[in-house]
Amino acid sequence: MIDTPTGWRKSSRSGQKSACVEVGRAADGAAVRDTKDRAAGYFTTTAPQWSAFITGIKAGRFDR
C-alpha cells in the first residue's frame, strides 16, 4: 500500500522564507519535503524515528 501524506505544515517560525521544509502526516509517522520544490517528492519516517528526531532537536543534539 502506498501512503500519501496529508496535512502538510511549515513551521510558523519560518515566516515568509522559502528555504524551509514541510512535515506531513503519514500512516506510521511523518513525511518531510522541501517547501520550494514540492514536486521533488518526500521521505517518510516511522513514528519511533520521528519521535527520536524531535527528542534530539529539543535536547540540542543538532545545534551548531
C-alpha angles and dihedrals in degrees: 000000000000114000117214111204118233138191097041112198135184119207114266086225089067092071112181095334116127099204094086142109129235127217124212135183117260127187094259104020136323142326125214129200140169112262095214095047107034092156090065090077134237142258127233135215132194119251093256092050092049092047091051090049093051090046089052092050092051090048091053095244091141099042116123 
